[in-house]
Amino acid sequence: MKEKFLLCKRIFLFISAFVLLCNIDTQAQSIDKLEQFANGALKDALMAPSMVATNVDWVTGNVNAAKAHYACGMTIPYRLQASGLETGVKYQVTIGYDITKGGKHAIDFLTSFNRDTNHDKFGHFIDGSIEDVETQILLGTALEGTGPLYNNYELPPPDSNMVTPETPEAPLDGFNASKLEGFDSIRIYNGTITDLYNIEGSPGGDTESSYLVVEFQVDPGQSIILLAWGGNIACEELWGPGSSAADINGSPYHMYVEACSGLGGCGNKEVQLSATAIVAPPAIGCEVSATPQSCCYLEDGTASAQGTEGTEYSYSWTGPDGFTAFTQTITGLAPGRYYVTVCDLNDNTNCSQCDTLVLAANPEAPVLVGVPTGGDLGCNPVELPECDPNVTATVCGVPVLAEDVTCVTVGPTGDGCEKQQVFTYEATACGLITREIVTYTWIEAEVPVISTTDVDTDLGCNPQSIPVPSFSVTDECNPSA
């Protein structure tokens, strides 16, 4: 009897130990946590000298505006850690996410976790900072500091599509755009993915979820894996006004574990992002400055614009007389008002317009250079004067264009032998005219005419007197001669 009791006790203990062992084993092969990246409050980022948030973290609960700043078209990063895994065993997890809520679109497709599209709209770059999720992906995990290997696997494209007025096929078009950028993969650390497929809800449904089924196994010698992926926040650009994630109240951005195989800890694995964390990036602003003309005759004014509330900008200028330019700074400007449109380089709908006035320099009269002095040319000059082509002009030391220097002559004029000719030299610049008059005089005469009334007479031989002939001179220039 005693032997039977001991045998039964041993069997009971064996069964209990076996159950306990199975229990421990099941619990060991488990999902530890599902987290989303809280990239810090926008107000903290804007107040920090580095313009980067200072309170980033991975969280398992709800994330609101106090913890994160995201915008339409941005990616919410997610990660899932599983531990106690055995080599050679295939595990499966089904990840669910909200695609619609109340007929509006929430997370419309999956992307790479490290896609930072549209983040620059907040006025700061994140590369290499603590907001850069690539540098934070292992933070707070069992793999932090271990330097694990990883593999990226292409996410399956959305199968269910919906034609919209804005986009022929959404969300496929959005996914394909992400693919062109190289952000269409899910990452696994310390493991390989053996199967990956979608189970999709209808984007036209009122409240729908889609699912990503991931089958994986751990690398030899390892027992912990980390999956990392992202969810795209639905945009009006794809779905139309009033139909995007920004139009949903509450916490519409659910990512959760729907089911798993070979793993414990599948329940209560859900994260939520509050709609308050989806904020409109600040509208692009612009600041503009100008330098005036240095000289009224020159077109040497400058103007420069600077975008604000962003990181990269495009510039489009217009100005007087059909002026256009597409650079941040414009030079060689005539006086007048210039307008610039500054746009977010990555969103040409987010723009601002500024204008500035290039002031004119004070008017300054031109100075004629090399003007002849004129004067008396004497009697019957061999060569009469002409307009001097070497006469020039300057304004504030700057040569005036040749066509702005003119010479007009009148004459010769005069009565009788006295002649004169007048030259008027003019220089026009800055709306002012400088004029100098040059006058030449001279005598223009015929050869004097000598005449007499006496005639030739033969006085014979030894005349007692010889008469003196009488002559007169006619000089048109000197009648009294």
PEHU-V162140 format. One record per residue. BURIAL is b if it has 16 or more other C-alpha atoms within 10 Angstrom, else e. D_CENTER is the distance of its C-alpha to the mean C-alpha in Angstrom with 2 decimals. Layout:
BURIAL:D_CENTER / BURIAL:D_CENTER
This chain:
e:91.91 / e:90.15 / e:88.78 / e:87.37 / e:85.68 / e:84.12 / e:82.96 / e:81.38 / e:79.74 / e:78.37 / e:77.00 / e:75.42 / e:73.83 / e:72.61 / e:71.09 / e:69.55 / e:68.14 / e:66.80 / e:65.18 / e:63.74 / e:62.51 / e:60.86 / e:59.42 / e:57.96 / e:56.67 / b:54.99 / b:53.44 / b:52.32 / b:50.39 / b:47.99 / b:44.49 / b:43.85 / b:40.73 / b:37.77 / b:34.76 / b:31.22 / b:28.51 / b:28.00 / b:24.74 / b:25.72 / b:25.46 / b:22.13 / e:23.95 / b:25.00 / b:21.57 / b:20.24 / e:23.41 / e:23.52 / e:22.57 / e:20.67 / b:18.74 / b:20.33 / b:23.23 / b:26.64 / b:28.92 / b:28.00 / b:30.95 / b:32.38 / b:34.55 / b:37.21 / e:37.29 / b:35.17 / b:31.72 / b:30.47 / b:27.87 / e:29.83 / b:29.07 / b:25.78 / b:22.42 / b:21.23 / b:19.39 / b:19.82 / b:18.96 / b:19.28 / b:22.22 / b:25.22 / b:26.87 / b:30.67 / b:33.44 / b:37.20 / b:39.80 / b:43.26 / b:46.06 / b:49.69 / b:48.94 / b:51.40 / e:50.76 / e:51.51 / e:51.16 / b:48.62 / b:47.07 / b:45.17 / b:42.87 / b:41.60 / b:38.34 / b:37.83 / b:34.83 / b:34.40 / b:32.71 / b:33.85 / b:35.42 / e:37.03 / b:35.48 / b:31.90 / b:29.85 / b:29.38 / b:28.58 / b:28.25 / b:28.10 / b:28.23 / b:25.70 / b:25.62 / b:25.85 / b:23.05 / b:20.28 / b:17.56 / b:15.35 / b:13.47 / b:14.60 / b:11.28 / b:11.36 / b:14.16 / b:12.30 / b:13.75 / b:13.91 / b:17.38 / e:18.11 / e:21.57 / e:22.06 / b:24.81 / b:22.45 / b:21.98 / b:24.65 / b:25.32 / e:26.82 / b:28.69 / b:30.13 / b:33.63 / e:33.71 / e:37.03 / b:38.36 / e:41.54 / b:39.50 / e:37.62 / e:38.38 / e:40.20 / e:37.59 / e:38.29 / e:37.44 / e:35.41 / e:34.88 / b:32.16 / b:33.36 / e:31.55 / b:31.65 / b:33.52 / b:31.46 / b:32.31 / e:35.49 / b:35.59 / b:33.11 / e:32.68 / e:31.52 / e:29.24 / e:28.11 / e:24.44 / b:25.02 / e:28.08 / b:28.87 / b:27.63 / b:27.48 / b:27.95 / b:24.73 / b:22.81 / b:24.88 / b:24.34 / e:20.55 / b:21.11 / b:23.57 / e:21.22 / e:19.01 / e:22.34 / b:22.91 / b:26.14 / b:28.85 / b:31.24 / b:32.32 / b:35.85 / b:37.00 / b:40.61 / b:41.27 / b:40.86 / b:40.17 / e:42.95 / e:41.99 / b:38.96 / e:38.90 / b:37.87 / e:40.13 / b:38.06 / b:38.51 / b:37.64 / b:34.19 / b:36.11 / e:38.50 / e:38.77 / b:38.62 / b:38.18 / b:37.55 / b:36.75 / b:38.04 / b:37.19 / b:40.38 / b:40.12 / b:43.16 / b:43.07 / b:45.33 / b:45.18 / b:45.24 / e:48.67 / e:49.48 / e:46.88 / b:47.41 / b:44.02 / b:40.95 / b:37.54 / b:35.53 / b:31.77 / b:29.61 / b:27.06 / b:26.98 / b:24.12 / b:23.93 / b:24.51 / b:21.90 / b:22.57 / b:20.30 / b:23.27 / b:26.18 / e:25.68 / e:25.75 / e:28.16 / b:28.64 / b:26.22 / b:26.91 / b:25.57 / b:28.51 / b:31.16 / e:33.02 / e:34.55 / b:33.73 / b:33.00 / b:31.38 / b:34.54 / b:34.75 / b:38.38 / b:41.08 / b:43.09 / b:45.68 / b:46.52 / e:49.22 / e:51.00 / b:49.23 / b:50.18 / b:48.02 / b:46.34 / e:47.01 / e:44.89 / b:41.79 / b:39.10 / b:35.89 / b:34.18 / b:30.81 / b:31.12 / b:29.02 / b:28.41 / b:26.23 / b:23.87 / b:21.80 / e:19.04 / b:15.91 / e:15.45 / b:13.90 / b:10.68 / b:12.11 / b:11.59 / b:13.86 / b:14.86 / e:17.64 / b:19.70 / b:22.65 / b:25.60 / b:27.54 / e:29.76 / b:32.44 / b:33.18 / b:33.58 / b:30.24 / b:26.76 / b:25.08 / b:23.12 / b:19.54 / b:16.73 / b:13.61 / b:11.09 / b:9.71 / b:8.08 / b:10.71 / b:11.90 / b:9.05 / b:7.87 / b:4.31 / b:1.87 / b:3.00 / b:6.44 / b:9.83 / b:13.05 / b:16.68 / b:19.83 / e:23.57 / e:25.34 / e:22.62 / e:20.01 / e:16.52 / e:13.62 / e:10.00 / e:9.40 / b:8.76 / b:12.57 / b:15.15 / e:18.78 / e:22.19 / b:22.18 / b:25.28 / b:26.11 / e:24.76 / e:22.18 / b:18.53 / b:16.14 / b:12.34 / b:10.46 / b:7.37 / b:6.20 / b:5.59 / b:3.91 / b:7.64 / e:9.29 / e:9.11 / e:12.16 / b:10.91 / b:10.17 / b:11.92 / b:13.50 / b:14.98 / b:17.42 / b:19.33 / b:22.54 / b:23.25 / b:26.89 / b:29.61 / b:31.95 / e:35.56 / e:37.57 / b:39.77 / b:42.62 / b:42.74 / b:45.51 / b:47.71 / e:48.63 / e:51.77 / b:53.62 / b:57.32 / e:60.01 / e:62.41 / e:66.20 / e:69.69 / b:70.02 / e:73.85 / e:76.22 / e:75.32 / e:72.09 / e:71.52 / e:67.79 / e:66.13 / e:62.62 / e:59.33 / b:55.74 / e:54.38 / e:51.21 / e:50.37 / b:49.66 / b:45.97 / b:44.05 / b:41.37 / b:39.20 / b:38.31 / e:39.30 / e:37.00 / e:38.93 / b:39.05 / e:38.61 / e:41.99 / e:41.85 / e:41.67 / b:45.05 / b:48.09 / b:51.86 / e:54.44 / e:58.18 / e:61.22 / e:64.68 / e:66.94 / e:69.03 / e:72.37 / e:76.09 / e:78.57 / b:77.75 / b:75.15 / b:71.68 / b:68.16 / b:64.59 / b:61.54 / b:57.97 / b:55.02 / b:51.83 / b:48.65 / b:45.06 / b:42.36 / b:39.09 / b:37.01 / e:39.24 / e:42.30 / e:45.24 / e:47.48 / e:50.82 / e:53.76 / b:57.11 / b:59.25 / b:62.92 / b:65.37 / b:69.17 / b:72.02 / b:75.55 / b:76.10 / e:79.94 / e:82.51 / e:85.32 / e:88.19 / e:91.22 / e:94.74 / e:97.66 / e:101.47 / e:104.35 / e:106.88 / e:108.17 / e:109.61 / e:113.39 / e:116.10 / e:118.01 / e:120.77 / e:122.42 / e:122.27 / e:120.88 / e:121.78 / e:118.25 / e:114.84 / e:112.63 / e:109.04 / e:106.66 / e:104.19 / e:100.49 / e:97.47 / e:93.77 / e:91.10 / e:87.53 / b:84.92 / b:82.68 / e:85.68 / e:88.29 / e:90.51 / e:90.81
